[in-house]
Amino acid sequence: MQAGDRIDRGSPLPMYYQLKQLIVRDIERRRLQPGDRLLGDHELCARYDVSRTVVRQALTDLENEGVIERVKGRGTFVAHPKTAEGLVQSLTGLFEDVAARGGHLRSEVRRVEVLPADAAVAADLEIDPGESVIHLERLRFVDDEPWVWTVTHLPADLAPGLVDEDLTDRSLYQVLESSYGVRLVRGVRSVEAAVASAAQARLLGIRRGDPVLALRSISIGESGRPVESFLALHRGDRSRFQVELTRSTAGGRPGTPLLLVKA
């Protein structure tokens, strides 16, 4: 081990912080890839002659920063990068959001048909229960890895030919605008933590009970009519939502609360 690869006990920097830097440097030097295994707690203690408390603090920080992943019973691994999504703060679809970041989104349409709206969907779309809606289920892949499971509903009269459209490599929002003159102008979105069911886990390539981020949305068209409602389940280990914040000036109008506490 070279001198620069050791903990400097005379340094004012905390040992856990130095260990973090050493681990990151080792990943870069060895050109490790996402999924590659790293040294475990005991191995790090022995290699750098530090306590388990120091190791745990360093690994906890690196995990929180998205550098590593720790899997109970398996070990510590280089983390897969998470896709930062701006879907909460702007009325974009996942297709546009991923493309803006240089990624490729592919959709596998699992189900698309016209169905009578149930009470919940009817309330979202402000129509009568039983009215016809397009029911669209898609498994969406980012760079060929399953990422998101979406269930979308739209009033059938807005886009009567949508059931015949090929949405494999196309944005739903672009199709609605270009083919049916339906333009979304505003909406309401919320995100909450959830756990994957057995069926959802199989689709997303994760384990039952793993964390998912549930994004719910109602989108409004230019006429003021709700034109879409959807539920999207994002893999918790591959996604994070990014929101830009501004603070109102003194005496300005306060913003709308974004944190909703369930009763």
Solvent accessible surface area in square Angstrom, and as a share of the most:
residue,aa,sasa,rsa
1,M,105,0.47
2,Q,134,0.59
3,A,84,0.65
4,G,50,0.48
5,D,14,0.07
6,R,128,0.47
7,I,16,0.08
8,D,80,0.42
9,R,139,0.51
10,G,73,0.70
11,S,30,0.19
12,P,136,0.86
13,L,83,0.41
14,P,67,0.42
15,M,70,0.31
16,Y,70,0.27
17,Y,83,0.32
18,Q,15,0.07
19,L,0,0.00
20,K,22,0.09
21,Q,74,0.33
22,L,12,0.06
23,I,10,0.05
24,V,47,0.27
25,R,101,0.37
26,D,13,0.07
27,I,20,0.10
28,E,118,0.53
29,R,127,0.46
30,R,121,0.44
31,R,201,0.73
32,L,30,0.15
33,Q,110,0.49
34,P,55,0.35
35,G,37,0.35
36,D,52,0.27
37,R,129,0.47
38,L,13,0.07
39,L,52,0.26
40,G,15,0.15
41,D,32,0.16
42,H,128,0.57
43,E,82,0.37
44,L,8,0.04
45,C,22,0.13
46,A,86,0.67
47,R,89,0.32
48,Y,14,0.05
49,D,106,0.55
50,V,15,0.09
51,S,61,0.39
52,R,97,0.35
53,T,102,0.59
54,V,20,0.12
55,V,0,0.00
56,R,119,0.43
57,Q,76,0.34
58,A,0,0.00
59,L,1,0.01
60,T,51,0.30
61,D,30,0.16
62,L,1,0.01
63,E,64,0.29
64,N,118,0.61
65,E,104,0.47
66,G,40,0.39
67,V,47,0.27
68,I,2,0.01
69,E,44,0.20
70,R,84,0.31
71,V,33,0.19
72,K,200,0.85
73,G,87,0.83
74,R,154,0.56
75,G,19,0.19
76,T,5,0.03
77,F,24,0.10
78,V,13,0.07
79,A,12,0.09
80,H,56,0.25
81,P,98,0.61
82,K,89,0.38
83,T,23,0.13
84,A,15,0.12
85,E,0,0.00
86,G,6,0.05
87,L,6,0.03
88,V,42,0.24
89,Q,83,0.37
90,S,49,0.32
91,L,51,0.26
92,T,43,0.25
93,G,13,0.12
94,L,11,0.05
95,F,44,0.18
96,E,46,0.21
97,D,10,0.05
98,V,3,0.02
99,A,57,0.44
100,A,84,0.65
101,R,109,0.40
102,G,73,0.70
103,G,23,0.22
104,H,97,0.43
105,L,5,0.03
106,R,73,0.27
107,S,3,0.02
108,E,59,0.26
109,V,53,0.30
110,R,120,0.44
111,R,98,0.36
112,V,49,0.28
113,E,63,0.28
114,V,75,0.43
115,L,50,0.25
116,P,95,0.60
117,A,5,0.04
118,D,86,0.45
119,A,73,0.57
120,A,70,0.54
121,V,16,0.09
122,A,1,0.01
123,A,74,0.57
124,D,52,0.27
125,L,1,0.00
126,E,134,0.60
127,I,26,0.13
128,D,93,0.48
129,P,94,0.59
130,G,46,0.44
131,E,77,0.34
132,S,61,0.39
133,V,2,0.01
134,I,1,0.01
135,H,18,0.08
136,L,1,0.01
137,E,28,0.12
138,R,9,0.03
139,L,5,0.03
140,R,13,0.05
141,F,24,0.10
142,V,6,0.04
143,D,95,0.49
144,D,104,0.54
145,E,50,0.22
146,P,29,0.18
147,W,15,0.05
148,V,0,0.00
149,W,31,0.11
150,T,7,0.04
151,V,30,0.18
152,T,1,0.01
153,H,27,0.12
154,L,1,0.01
155,P,3,0.02
156,A,17,0.13
157,D,102,0.53
158,L,39,0.20
159,A,0,0.00
160,P,98,0.62
161,G,27,0.26
162,L,2,0.01
163,V,44,0.25
164,D,125,0.65
165,E,48,0.21
166,D,95,0.49
167,L,5,0.02
168,T,50,0.29
169,D,72,0.38
170,R,96,0.35
171,S,2,0.01
172,L,8,0.04
173,Y,30,0.11
174,Q,99,0.44
175,V,2,0.01
176,L,1,0.00
177,E,90,0.40
178,S,93,0.60
179,S,60,0.38
180,Y,57,0.22
181,G,60,0.58
182,V,16,0.09
183,R,113,0.41
184,L,24,0.12
185,V,63,0.36
186,R,144,0.53
187,G,36,0.35
188,V,111,0.64
189,R,35,0.13
190,S,47,0.31
191,V,55,0.32
192,E,55,0.25
193,A,88,0.68
194,A,38,0.30
195,V,104,0.60
196,A,3,0.02
197,S,50,0.32
198,A,35,0.28
199,A,53,0.41
200,Q,48,0.21
201,A,5,0.04
202,R,183,0.67
203,L,36,0.18
204,L,0,0.00
205,G,54,0.52
206,I,28,0.14
207,R,156,0.57
208,R,188,0.69
209,G,40,0.38
210,D,32,0.17
211,P,88,0.56
212,V,1,0.01
213,L,41,0.21
214,A,2,0.02
215,L,1,0.01
216,R,114,0.42
217,S,4,0.02
218,I,52,0.26
219,S,0,0.00
220,I,19,0.10
221,G,4,0.03
222,E,116,0.52
223,S,100,0.64
224,G,40,0.38
225,R,77,0.28
226,P,4,0.03
227,V,5,0.03
228,E,3,0.01
229,S,6,0.04
230,F,30,0.12
231,L,50,0.25
232,A,3,0.03
233,L,11,0.05
234,H,1,0.01
235,R,14,0.05
236,G,16,0.15
237,D,51,0.26
238,R,17,0.06
239,S,3,0.02
240,R,121,0.44
241,F,42,0.17
242,Q,79,0.35
243,V,60,0.35
244,E,134,0.60
245,L,142,0.71
246,T,138,0.80
247,R,228,0.83
248,S,59,0.38
249,T,111,0.65
250,A,111,0.86
251,G,90,0.87
252,G,32,0.31
253,R,217,0.79
254,P,107,0.67
255,G,66,0.64
256,T,115,0.67
257,P,103,0.65
258,L,139,0.69
259,L,151,0.75
260,L,140,0.70
261,V,132,0.76
262,K,155,0.66
263,A,154,1.19
